[in-house]
Amino acid sequence: MSWDSVVPVLTEEDRQRVIEDVAAQLQNLTLAEMRGEREKLILRVSPLVHSAISRLALQAAPDQVQEMARAVVARVGGLGFLEPLLRIDSGLSEIAVTPDGGVWVLRKGAGSFEKLGLAPSHTDVWRAAETLLAPLGRALTEASPSVDAKIPRQEGLPGGARVKIIHPVVAPGLGYPSINIRLFEPRPVPPEQLIEWKVAPEKVIHGLVDLVGKALRVLVIGGTASGKTTMLSALCAGVPKEARVVKIEDPEEIWLDHPHVVTLEARPAQVGSSIAPYTLASAVDDALRMSPKWLIVGEMRRGDAVAALFRAQMSDHPGLSTFHAEGPEAAVMRLNLLLASDVGIRAEAAKEMFAQAVDLIAQVGWQGGKRTLIGVWEVDKILKGGNVRFSQVYKPGDSELMPLSTTRRI
């Protein structure tokens, strides 16, 4: 006989009574206890849930008790409705809360967000936002309406996450703050994973990894959520294990399964603080004084970071980096604009820098409903007609890379 046939179904009102009753008993928990191992805290809370159910003259099945215990832990921890979405087993890559209170998620491997049937209150969303920002000593206010934060790698969320929260004063709607959480991969992405996902044929993936090992300077390009960071992470397998690697990100996202790695993480200027920002460009400059054998740079967004990286790669530092662009020509154009607007480098010089600093471009994107390697191009070292030229060495349908003229090896 199933539980459903003998235990009355708890109403949502009954469920909330139990959760609120137990949460009230845990108001004096220390912050360390709240942020400790979640499973141990759930075990501690479960007997309290049983007691509350008895005291309120209710009945519940074991799985209902467990679910309410998790809800209590989420409530006292401050994350509430976000807590189950942030777990490593959630299968999600992004979570978004819109200004009208809608909760949307992007599942791993999916191309579009889907709306969940959740209806958090204003209090729920504001409490979650405050909890995300509290460890950083940051606050979302009308004076500081846009805040970047980071969830560090921790128990239950080993990959960590990047967080963007925007105040209703600049994101009008129904008074909810706008929240976007991008969950990072919890472990290095091996090349075999790309092969299993059919991003490209096995010989192509291993060919790219081998070229990285030969010190080719690779730029991974693509649109939003196209898999640039995932491709970069997999290509890092080509970096020799004995190499000293300096990894530069904003924020730290890439896992690198190498023993000798130093990570430099950009830091924005804080509102009302005299502390200067620490930029990707500053990190690249610092990295060059740290005797790196390899440089790995997360997505480049400003011209000063591009100029710093290109100077490093022109001085024979092999590197890997990502950039938002839909094709090699578009990458050159956008990088030129950044170098001109942010650093004042003329277009002709910018193109020369690109040609001398980048050996290979790999573009990822969506085709046929899945992420795929759209193309690989070798960068010609001599400009033709004042423009950067490319030789395509892979396109979908090819079984392997075409031979390259570049034969770098450090």
KOLRO-517295 format. One record per residue: residue number from 1; residue in three letters; x, y, z of N, C-alpha, C in turn. Coordinates in steps of 0.05 Angstrom, whole numbers. Example, Ala and Ser with C-alpha at 12.3 -4.5 7.8 and 13.67 -1.06 7.14 Angstrom:
pos,code,nx,ny,nz,cax,cay,caz,cx,cy,cz
1,ALA,264,-114,156,246,-90,156,264,-66,156 .
2,SER,257,-45,142,273,-21,143,258,1,157 .
//
This chain:
pos,code,nx,ny,nz,cax,cay,caz,cx,cy,cz
1,MET,17,-24,0,0,0,0,18,25,0 .
2,SER,12,44,-16,29,68,-18,21,88,3 .
3,TRP,40,106,9,35,127,28,12,144,19 .
4,ASP,10,149,-7,-11,167,-17,-39,157,-9 .
5,SER,-42,131,-5,-68,120,1,-76,122,31 .
6,VAL,-55,127,48,-61,128,77,-54,154,90 .
7,VAL,-38,171,77,-31,196,89,-44,219,74 .
8,PRO,-59,236,88,-72,259,74,-51,276,61 .
9,VAL,-57,286,38,-39,304,24,-38,331,39 .
10,LEU,-14,339,45,-11,365,58,-19,388,39 .
11,THR,-34,406,50,-41,430,34,-16,448,34 .
12,GLU,-15,467,15,7,486,15,7,503,40 .
13,GLU,-17,509,50,-19,524,75,-6,508,98 .
14,ASP,-13,482,100,-1,465,121,29,464,119 .
15,ARG,38,460,94,67,459,89,81,484,99 .
16,GLN,70,507,92,82,533,100,82,536,130 .
17,ARG,61,527,144,59,528,173,82,513,186 .
18,VAL,87,489,175,109,473,186,136,487,181 .
19,ILE,141,496,157,166,509,150,171,533,167 .
20,GLU,150,550,171,153,574,187,158,568,216 .
21,ASP,144,547,226,147,538,254,176,530,260 .
22,VAL,187,513,242,215,504,247,235,526,242 .
23,ALA,230,542,221,249,564,215,251,583,239 .
24,ALA,228,588,252,228,605,276,246,594,298 .
25,GLN,247,567,300,263,555,321,293,558,315 .
26,LEU,300,563,290,328,564,282,338,592,277 .
27,GLN,324,612,287,331,640,282,358,647,295 .
28,ASN,366,632,315,391,638,329,415,623,318 .
29,LEU,412,609,296,434,596,283,456,616,276 .
30,THR,481,609,279,502,627,271,505,626,240 .
31,LEU,518,646,229,522,647,200,539,623,191 .
32,ALA,558,615,208,575,592,201,558,566,200 .
33,GLU,540,564,219,523,540,219,505,539,195 .
34,MET,494,563,187,476,564,164,491,557,138 .
35,ARG,517,565,137,532,560,113,550,536,115 .
36,GLY,545,519,135,560,494,137,551,474,117 .
37,GLU,558,448,122,550,427,103,520,425,104 .
38,ARG,507,429,81,478,431,80,465,405,87 .
39,GLU,476,382,79,464,356,84,463,351,115 .
40,LYS,485,359,129,485,355,158,464,372,171 .
41,LEU,460,396,161,440,414,172,412,403,167 .
42,ILE,408,391,144,382,379,138,376,356,157 .
43,LEU,397,340,163,393,318,183,386,329,210 .
44,ARG,397,352,217,391,364,243,363,375,243 .
45,VAL,353,385,220,327,398,219,304,377,217 .
46,SER,309,354,205,288,334,201,273,327,226 .
47,PRO,286,321,249,270,316,273,253,339,282 .
48,LEU,262,364,278,246,387,284,221,388,267 .
49,VAL,224,380,242,200,379,224,180,359,234 .
50,HIS,190,335,242,173,314,253,157,325,277 .
51,SER,172,339,294,159,349,319,138,370,312 .
52,ALA,143,387,293,124,408,285,99,395,272 .
53,ILE,103,374,257,80,360,244,62,349,265 .
54,SER,74,336,286,59,325,308,44,346,324 .
55,ARG,59,368,330,48,389,346,24,403,332 .
56,LEU,25,404,305,4,417,290,-17,397,281 .
57,ALA,-15,372,292,-35,351,286,-38,345,256 .
58,LEU,-14,343,243,-14,337,215,0,310,210 .
59,GLN,-1,301,186,13,276,178,28,282,152 .
60,ALA,51,268,149,66,272,124,83,247,119 .
61,ALA,87,242,93,104,219,85,133,226,89 .
62,PRO,151,206,90,179,212,94,191,231,73 .
63,ASP,183,228,48,194,245,27,184,274,31 .
64,GLN,160,277,42,150,304,48,165,317,71 .
65,VAL,172,301,91,188,311,113,215,320,103 .
66,GLN,227,304,85,254,311,75,252,337,58 .
67,GLU,231,339,42,228,363,26,224,388,43 .
68,MET,208,386,65,204,409,82,230,415,98 .
69,ALA,245,395,105,271,401,118,289,417,100 .
70,ARG,290,410,75,306,425,55,296,453,53 .
71,ALA,269,456,52,258,483,50,264,500,74 .
72,VAL,265,488,97,272,503,122,301,512,120 .
73,VAL,319,494,112,347,501,109,351,524,89 .
74,ALA,336,522,67,337,544,47,327,570,59 .
75,ARG,306,569,75,294,593,87,314,606,106 .
76,VAL,325,590,124,343,602,144,370,610,132 .
77,GLY,377,597,110,402,605,96,398,629,79 .
78,GLY,373,638,75,368,663,61,364,660,31 .
79,LEU,371,637,19,369,634,-10,341,625,-18 .
80,GLY,326,613,0,298,606,-5,294,591,-31 .
81,PHE,278,602,-49,271,588,-74,295,583,-92 .
82,LEU,317,598,-88,341,593,-105,357,569,-96 .
83,GLU,355,561,-71,372,540,-60,372,515,-77 .
84,PRO,349,503,-83,350,478,-99,360,482,-127 .
85,LEU,357,506,-138,366,511,-165,396,513,-166 .
86,LEU,409,520,-144,438,523,-143,453,498,-138 .
87,ARG,439,476,-132,453,451,-125,467,440,-150 .
88,ILE,488,425,-146,504,415,-167,489,396,-185 .
89,ASP,468,383,-174,453,363,-189,428,376,-203 .
90,SER,427,403,-204,404,416,-215,402,414,-245 .
91,GLY,425,409,-258,425,407,-287,422,434,-301 .
92,LEU,427,456,-287,424,483,-298,450,496,-304 .
93,SER,450,514,-323,474,531,-328,469,560,-321 .
94,GLU,444,569,-321,438,596,-314,410,598,-300 .
95,ILE,408,617,-282,383,623,-268,378,653,-270 .
96,ALA,353,660,-276,346,689,-279,320,695,-265 .
97,VAL,319,717,-250,295,727,-239,289,754,-252 .
98,THR,266,757,-264,260,781,-279,246,802,-261 .
99,PRO,245,827,-269,233,848,-252,204,844,-246 .
100,ASP,191,825,-260,163,820,-253,160,795,-235 .
101,GLY,183,785,-226,182,762,-207,183,735,-220 .
102,GLY,185,733,-247,187,708,-261,214,695,-256 .
103,VAL,214,668,-254,239,653,-250,244,636,-275 .
104,TRP,266,641,-288,273,628,-313,300,613,-309 .
105,VAL,302,590,-323,327,575,-322,336,567,-350 .
106,LEU,362,564,-353,374,554,-377,387,527,-370 .
107,ARG,377,506,-381,388,479,-374,413,475,-391 .
108,LYS,430,458,-380,455,452,-394,449,440,-421 .
109,GLY,461,451,-442,457,441,-469,434,453,-483 .
110,ALA,417,469,-469,394,481,-481,401,508,-494 .
111,GLY,385,516,-514,391,541,-527,374,564,-517 .
112,SER,353,559,-502,334,580,-493,326,576,-464 .
113,PHE,320,598,-451,310,597,-423,282,586,-423 .
114,GLU,275,573,-401,247,565,-397,237,575,-370 .
115,LYS,212,582,-368,201,593,-344,191,571,-325 .
116,LEU,199,574,-300,190,554,-280,164,564,-267 .
117,GLY,150,545,-255,124,552,-243,128,561,-214 .
118,LEU,147,578,-209,152,589,-183,141,617,-181 .
119,ALA,132,625,-157,121,652,-154,132,663,-127 .
120,PRO,158,669,-126,169,680,-101,158,707,-95 .
121,SER,155,714,-70,146,740,-62,168,760,-64 .
122,HIS,161,786,-62,182,807,-61,202,801,-39 .
123,THR,191,793,-16,209,788,7,228,765,1 .
124,ASP,218,744,-12,235,721,-20,258,730,-38 .
125,VAL,252,746,-58,272,754,-77,292,773,-65 .
126,TRP,282,793,-50,301,812,-37,318,797,-17 .
127,ARG,307,778,-2,323,764,18,345,748,3 .
128,ALA,338,735,-19,358,720,-35,380,738,-45 .
129,ALA,372,762,-55,392,781,-66,411,790,-44 .
130,GLU,400,796,-20,416,805,2,435,783,11 .
131,THR,426,757,11,442,735,19,465,731,-1 .
132,LEU,460,734,-27,481,731,-46,503,752,-43 .
133,LEU,495,776,-35,514,799,-33,527,801,-6 .
134,ALA,514,790,15,524,794,42,553,785,46 .
135,PRO,562,762,35,590,754,40,611,773,29 .
136,LEU,602,790,9,621,809,-3,620,836,10 .
137,GLY,601,839,29,598,865,42,586,885,23 .
138,ARG,571,876,3,559,893,-17,529,896,-12 .
139,ALA,517,917,-22,488,921,-19,477,933,-45 .
140,LEU,452,925,-51,438,936,-75,421,959,-66 .
141,THR,427,983,-75,412,1007,-67,407,1025,-92 .
142,GLU,391,1045,-89,387,1064,-111,413,1079,-118 .
143,ALA,430,1082,-98,456,1095,-103,476,1076,-117 .
144,SER,472,1050,-113,489,1030,-125,470,1009,-137 .
145,PRO,458,1015,-160,436,999,-171,445,974,-187 .
146,SER,470,972,-193,480,949,-208,504,937,-194 .
147,VAL,501,912,-186,522,900,-169,530,873,-182 .
148,ASP,556,869,-184,568,843,-192,577,828,-168 .
149,ALA,572,803,-167,580,786,-144,589,759,-154 .
150,LYS,599,743,-136,609,717,-143,602,698,-120 .
151,ILE,592,674,-128,588,653,-108,614,636,-110 .
152,PRO,630,635,-89,655,619,-91,649,589,-92 .
153,ARG,669,575,-101,668,546,-102,665,536,-73 .
154,GLN,645,519,-69,639,511,-41,624,484,-42 .
155,GLU,619,473,-18,605,448,-16,577,451,-28 .
156,GLY,570,433,-47,544,433,-60,544,450,-86 .
157,LEU,564,468,-88,566,484,-113,596,487,-119 .
158,PRO,609,465,-126,638,466,-128,648,483,-151 .
159,GLY,631,489,-170,640,506,-192,638,535,-187 .
160,GLY,621,543,-167,616,571,-162,598,583,-183 .
161,ALA,594,609,-182,576,622,-201,582,652,-202 .
162,ARG,574,664,-225,576,693,-229,548,705,-225 .
163,VAL,546,727,-211,520,738,-204,518,767,-213 .
164,LYS,496,775,-225,490,803,-232,463,809,-220 .
165,ILE,462,831,-204,436,839,-192,432,869,-198 .
166,ILE,408,875,-207,401,903,-215,377,912,-200 .
167,HIS,378,936,-189,357,948,-172,333,956,-190 .
168,PRO,308,953,-179,284,961,-194,285,990,-204 .
169,VAL,301,1007,-191,301,1035,-200,311,1038,-228 .
170,VAL,328,1019,-238,337,1020,-265,328,996,-282 .
171,ALA,314,978,-269,302,955,-282,272,954,-275 .
172,PRO,256,972,-286,228,975,-277,212,950,-283 .
173,GLY,193,945,-266,175,922,-269,155,922,-247 .
174,LEU,154,901,-231,136,899,-208,151,902,-182 .
175,GLY,174,914,-183,189,919,-158,208,898,-149 .
176,TYR,212,877,-165,231,856,-159,259,864,-170 .
177,PRO,280,858,-155,307,862,-167,311,841,-189 .
178,SER,326,849,-210,333,831,-231,358,815,-224 .
179,ILE,357,789,-224,379,772,-216,387,753,-239 .
180,ASN,412,752,-245,422,732,-264,446,717,-251 .
181,ILE,444,691,-251,465,674,-239,475,654,-260 .
182,ARG,500,656,-267,512,637,-286,528,617,-270 .
183,LEU,520,592,-271,534,571,-257,558,561,-273 .
184,PHE,581,559,-259,605,550,-273,607,519,-272 .
185,GLU,623,508,-290,627,479,-290,642,471,-265 .
186,PRO,634,449,-252,646,441,-227,672,427,-229 .
187,ARG,681,422,-254,706,407,-258,717,413,-286 .
188,PRO,742,407,-292,752,412,-318,736,397,-340 .
189,VAL,734,409,-363,719,396,-385,740,381,-402 .
190,PRO,740,355,-402,759,340,-419,752,341,-448 .
191,PRO,771,338,-466,765,338,-495,745,316,-502 .
192,GLU,746,294,-487,728,271,-493,699,280,-489 .
193,GLN,694,299,-471,667,309,-467,656,323,-492 .
194,LEU,673,339,-505,664,352,-530,658,331,-552 .
195,ILE,674,310,-552,670,289,-572,643,275,-567 .
196,GLU,638,269,-541,613,256,-533,589,274,-540 .
197,TRP,592,300,-537,570,319,-544,568,324,-574 .
198,LYS,587,312,-589,588,315,-618,591,344,-627 .
199,VAL,608,358,-612,615,386,-620,631,386,-645 .
200,ALA,648,365,-648,664,362,-673,675,333,-672 .
201,PRO,684,323,-695,695,295,-695,719,292,-677 .
202,GLU,724,268,-669,746,262,-651,773,272,-661 .
203,LYS,779,267,-687,805,276,-697,808,306,-697 .
204,VAL,786,320,-700,787,350,-700,792,360,-672 .
205,ILE,778,349,-652,782,358,-625,811,352,-616 .
206,HIS,820,328,-620,847,320,-612,868,336,-628 .
207,GLY,861,342,-653,879,359,-669,883,386,-658 .
208,LEU,861,398,-649,862,425,-636,878,424,-610 .
209,VAL,874,403,-594,888,400,-569,918,398,-574 .
210,ASP,925,382,-595,953,379,-603,966,405,-611 .
211,LEU,951,422,-626,961,448,-635,966,467,-611 .
212,VAL,949,465,-591,953,480,-567,980,471,-554 .
213,GLY,985,445,-554,1010,435,-543,1034,444,-558 .
214,LYS,1030,451,-583,1052,461,-600,1055,492,-598 .
215,ALA,1041,503,-578,1043,532,-571,1030,550,-591 .
216,LEU,1011,541,-606,995,559,-623,978,576,-605 .
217,ARG,975,601,-612,959,621,-597,931,621,-608 .
218,VAL,912,611,-592,885,605,-601,865,625,-589 .
219,LEU,848,636,-607,826,653,-598,800,638,-604 .
220,VAL,784,633,-583,758,620,-585,737,641,-587 .
221,ILE,721,641,-608,700,662,-611,673,649,-613 .
222,GLY,652,665,-610,624,655,-612,606,675,-599 .
223,GLY,580,670,-601,560,687,-589,555,681,-560 .
224,THR,535,694,-548,528,690,-520,519,661,-516 .
225,ALA,529,648,-495,522,621,-487,527,601,-510 .
226,SER,547,606,-526,553,588,-548,572,566,-540 .
227,GLY,584,568,-517,603,547,-507,632,555,-510 .
228,LYS,638,581,-511,666,590,-514,683,580,-490 .
229,THR,673,585,-466,689,578,-442,693,547,-440 .
230,THR,672,533,-448,674,503,-447,695,494,-467 .
231,MET,695,505,-491,715,498,-511,743,505,-501 .
232,LEU,746,529,-490,772,537,-480,781,518,-458 .
233,SER,763,510,-440,771,492,-418,781,466,-429 .
234,ALA,767,455,-450,776,430,-462,803,432,-476 .
235,LEU,807,455,-489,833,459,-504,856,461,-484 .
236,CYS,850,469,-459,872,471,-440,885,444,-434 .
237,ALA,872,423,-443,885,396,-439,910,394,-456 .
238,GLY,913,411,-476,938,411,-492,961,425,-479 .
239,VAL,957,441,-458,979,454,-445,995,433,-429 .
240,PRO,1021,431,-433,1037,411,-419,1033,412,-389 .
241,LYS,1032,389,-376,1027,388,-347,1049,402,-332 .
242,GLU,1074,403,-342,1096,415,-327,1097,445,-330 .
243,ALA,1080,456,-347,1081,485,-353,1071,502,-330 .
244,ARG,1084,524,-325,1074,544,-306,1053,561,-321 .
245,VAL,1029,561,-311,1006,574,-324,996,597,-307 .
246,VAL,992,620,-319,978,642,-305,952,646,-319 .
247,LYS,930,644,-304,903,645,-314,890,671,-304 .
248,ILE,879,686,-323,868,713,-317,839,713,-325 .
249,GLU,821,720,-305,793,718,-310,777,740,-296 .
250,ASP,752,744,-304,734,763,-292,706,753,-294 .
251,PRO,696,737,-274,710,726,-251,723,699,-258 .
252,GLU,736,687,-238,748,660,-243,726,640,-249 .
253,GLU,730,626,-271,709,607,-280,721,581,-290 .
254,ILE,745,582,-302,757,559,-315,772,541,-296 .
255,TRP,765,515,-296,780,495,-281,803,486,-298 .
256,LEU,827,484,-286,851,475,-300,863,453,-284 .
257,ASP,865,429,-296,875,405,-282,906,404,-286 .
258,HIS,919,425,-276,948,426,-278,959,433,-250 .
259,PRO,983,424,-244,994,428,-216,1005,456,-211 .
260,HIS,1013,470,-232,1028,495,-228,1012,518,-241 .
261,VAL,991,527,-228,973,548,-239,970,570,-218 .
262,VAL,972,595,-228,965,618,-212,942,632,-226 .
263,THR,921,639,-211,898,653,-222,898,682,-212 .
264,LEU,895,701,-231,891,729,-225,863,736,-232 .
265,GLU,848,748,-214,820,754,-218,815,784,-217 .
266,ALA,802,795,-238,796,823,-239,777,831,-217 .
267,ARG,779,856,-209,762,866,-187,752,894,-194 .
268,PRO,726,898,-195,716,925,-202,721,945,-179 .
269,ALA,720,971,-186,721,991,-166,695,991,-150 .
270,GLN,698,995,-124,674,995,-106,663,1023,-103 .
271,VAL,637,1025,-105,624,1051,-102,631,1063,-74 .
272,GLY,640,1088,-74,646,1101,-48,672,1093,-36 .
273,SER,688,1077,-51,714,1068,-41,737,1081,-57 .
274,SER,759,1086,-44,783,1096,-58,800,1074,-69 .
275,ILE,793,1049,-65,808,1026,-75,805,1025,-105 .
276,ALA,827,1024,-119,827,1024,-148,818,996,-159 .
277,PRO,806,996,-182,798,970,-194,823,955,-202 .
278,TYR,821,929,-204,842,912,-215,832,900,-241 .
279,THR,842,909,-263,831,902,-289,845,878,-302 .
280,LEU,833,867,-323,845,845,-338,872,854,-349 .
281,ALA,873,879,-359,897,890,-370,919,891,-349 .
282,SER,913,900,-325,932,900,-303,942,872,-297 .
283,ALA,923,853,-297,929,825,-291,948,813,-312 .
284,VAL,943,820,-338,961,810,-359,989,822,-355 .
285,ASP,991,848,-349,1017,860,-345,1031,847,-321 .
286,ASP,1016,842,-300,1028,829,-276,1037,801,-283 .
287,ALA,1021,787,-299,1028,759,-306,1054,757,-321 .
288,LEU,1061,777,-337,1086,776,-353,1110,779,-335 .
289,ARG,1106,788,-310,1128,790,-291,1129,766,-272 .
290,MET,1113,745,-279,1111,721,-262,1123,697,-276 .
291,SER,1138,701,-297,1151,679,-312,1131,657,-321 .
292,PRO,1109,665,-334,1090,644,-343,1101,630,-368 .
293,LYS,1094,605,-371,1099,591,-396,1075,592,-414 .
294,TRP,1051,595,-401,1026,597,-416,1008,618,-403 .
295,LEU,994,633,-420,974,652,-410,946,643,-419 .
296,ILE,928,643,-401,900,636,-407,883,660,-398 .
297,VAL,868,672,-416,852,696,-409,823,690,-415 .
298,GLY,806,694,-395,777,692,-399,768,713,-419 .
299,GLU,743,715,-423,732,733,-445,742,761,-443 .
300,MET,753,771,-465,763,799,-467,740,817,-474 .
301,ARG,736,838,-458,714,856,-463,723,885,-467 .
302,ARG,748,892,-460,758,919,-463,784,920,-480 .
303,GLY,788,942,-493,811,945,-510,837,943,-495 .
304,ASP,839,953,-470,864,952,-456,872,923,-450 .
305,ALA,852,906,-444,858,878,-440,868,865,-466 .
306,VAL,855,872,-488,862,861,-514,891,869,-521 .
307,ALA,897,894,-517,924,904,-524,945,891,-507 .
308,ALA,939,887,-481,958,875,-463,963,846,-471 .
309,LEU,942,831,-477,945,803,-485,960,801,-512 .
310,PHE,952,817,-531,966,816,-557,996,822,-554 .
311,ARG,1003,841,-537,1031,847,-533,1045,823,-521 .
312,ALA,1032,810,-502,1043,786,-490,1047,764,-510 .
313,GLN,1027,759,-527,1028,737,-546,1048,744,-569 .
314,MET,1051,769,-575,1071,777,-595,1100,773,-584 .
315,SER,1103,772,-558,1129,767,-546,1133,737,-540 .
316,ASP,1119,721,-555,1123,692,-555,1112,677,-531 .
317,HIS,1093,690,-517,1079,675,-496,1055,661,-508 .
318,PRO,1054,635,-510,1031,621,-521,1007,626,-503 .
319,GLY,983,629,-515,960,635,-499,934,625,-511 .
320,LEU,914,624,-494,886,617,-501,868,639,-490 .
321,SER,848,647,-505,830,668,-496,804,665,-511 .
322,THR,783,680,-502,757,679,-515,748,708,-521 .
323,PHE,731,710,-541,721,736,-549,693,733,-562 .
324,HIS,675,752,-557,648,751,-568,648,761,-596 .
325,ALA,645,743,-616,643,751,-644,632,728,-660 .
326,GLU,617,735,-681,604,715,-698,619,712,-724 .
327,GLY,644,703,-722,660,698,-746,687,712,-744 .
328,PRO,708,703,-759,735,714,-756,736,743,-765 .
329,GLU,722,750,-787,722,778,-797,709,797,-776 .
330,ALA,687,787,-764,674,803,-743,692,806,-719 .
331,ALA,708,785,-713,726,787,-690,747,809,-695 .
332,VAL,758,810,-719,778,831,-725,765,858,-723 .
333,MET,741,861,-734,728,887,-734,722,896,-705 .
334,ARG,711,879,-689,704,886,-662,729,892,-645 .
335,LEU,749,875,-648,774,880,-633,787,906,-642 .
336,ASN,786,913,-668,796,938,-677,782,962,-664 .
337,LEU,755,959,-662,739,981,-650,747,984,-620 .
338,LEU,750,962,-606,758,963,-578,786,976,-575 .
339,LEU,804,968,-591,831,978,-590,832,1008,-596 .
340,ALA,815,1016,-615,814,1045,-623,801,1061,-601 .
341,SER,778,1052,-591,762,1068,-572,774,1069,-544 .
342,ASP,786,1046,-535,795,1044,-508,825,1051,-505 .
343,VAL,841,1046,-526,870,1049,-524,881,1070,-544 .
344,GLY,865,1076,-565,874,1095,-585,893,1083,-606 .
345,ILE,892,1057,-610,909,1044,-630,895,1046,-657 .
346,ARG,909,1055,-677,898,1059,-704,891,1031,-716 .
347,ALA,872,1032,-735,862,1007,-747,884,991,-760 .
348,GLU,902,1004,-774,923,990,-788,941,975,-768 .
349,ALA,948,989,-747,965,977,-726,951,954,-712 .
350,ALA,925,958,-707,909,938,-693,908,912,-710 .
351,LYS,904,915,-736,904,891,-753,930,877,-753 .
352,GLU,952,892,-753,979,880,-752,982,865,-726 .
353,MET,973,877,-704,975,864,-678,960,838,-678 .
354,PHE,935,838,-689,919,814,-690,934,792,-705 .
355,ALA,944,799,-729,957,779,-746,981,767,-732 .
356,GLN,996,783,-717,1020,774,-705,1016,760,-678 .
357,ALA,993,765,-666,987,755,-639,970,729,-639 .
358,VAL,955,724,-660,936,702,-661,944,683,-683 .
359,ASP,946,657,-677,952,637,-698,927,623,-708 .
360,LEU,908,619,-691,885,602,-698,860,613,-685 .
361,ILE,838,613,-700,812,621,-690,793,596,-691 .
362,ALA,780,591,-669,760,569,-668,733,581,-660 .
363,GLN,713,578,-678,687,590,-672,667,568,-664 .
364,VAL,653,573,-642,633,554,-633,606,569,-634 .
365,GLY,584,553,-637,558,565,-639,537,543,-640 .
366,TRP,512,552,-646,490,533,-646,483,526,-675 .
367,GLN,481,500,-681,471,491,-706,455,465,-702 .
368,GLY,432,464,-714,415,440,-711,407,435,-682 .
369,GLY,404,456,-666,395,453,-639,416,444,-619 .
370,LYS,442,444,-627,463,437,-608,488,454,-613 .
371,ARG,504,455,-593,529,470,-595,548,454,-614 .
372,THR,562,469,-631,580,455,-649,603,473,-656 .
373,LEU,624,461,-666,647,476,-676,641,485,-704 .
374,ILE,636,511,-708,627,521,-734,650,523,-754 .
375,GLY,674,528,-744,697,530,-762,723,536,-748 .
376,VAL,745,529,-761,771,535,-751,787,548,-773 .
377,TRP,800,571,-767,815,586,-787,844,591,-778 .
378,GLU,863,588,-796,890,597,-791,892,626,-799 .
379,VAL,906,642,-783,909,670,-788,935,674,-805 .
380,ASP,932,686,-828,955,693,-845,971,715,-831 .
381,LYS,997,712,-831,1014,731,-817,1020,756,-832 .
382,ILE,1015,757,-858,1019,780,-874,992,791,-884 .
383,LEU,987,817,-878,962,829,-887,961,831,-917 .
384,LYS,937,828,-928,933,831,-957,913,853,-962 .
385,GLY,922,873,-976,904,896,-981,897,911,-955 .
386,GLY,915,909,-935,910,922,-909,891,907,-891 .
387,ASN,884,883,-898,864,868,-882,876,841,-873 .
388,VAL,866,831,-850,874,805,-840,860,784,-857 .
389,ARG,876,764,-866,865,742,-882,866,716,-866 .
390,PHE,848,698,-873,845,673,-859,844,650,-879 .
391,SER,855,627,-870,853,602,-886,837,582,-869 .
392,GLN,813,574,-879,797,556,-864,808,528,-865 .
393,VAL,812,516,-841,824,490,-839,804,469,-829 .
394,TYR,780,478,-821,759,460,-814,732,473,-818 .
395,LYS,713,457,-827,685,465,-829,668,440,-822 .
396,PRO,643,444,-813,626,421,-806,624,402,-830 .
397,GLY,627,377,-825,627,357,-846,655,345,-851 .
398,ASP,676,361,-844,703,351,-846,708,331,-824 .
399,SER,725,312,-829,732,292,-809,757,298,-794 .
400,GLU,774,317,-804,798,325,-791,807,352,-800 .
401,LEU,826,364,-786,836,390,-793,854,388,-818 .
402,MET,854,408,-835,872,410,-857,900,418,-846 .
403,PRO,922,411,-860,949,418,-850,951,449,-848 .
404,LEU,966,458,-828,971,486,-824,999,493,-834 .
405,SER,1002,519,-841,1029,528,-848,1045,537,-824 .
406,THR,1031,543,-802,1044,552,-777,1054,527,-762 .
407,THR,1079,528,-753,1090,505,-738,1104,515,-714 .
408,ARG,1091,529,-697,1103,539,-672,1107,516,-652 .
409,ARG,1129,518,-637,1133,500,-614,1154,514,-597 .
410,ILE,1147,517,-571,1165,531,-553,1185,510,-542 .
//
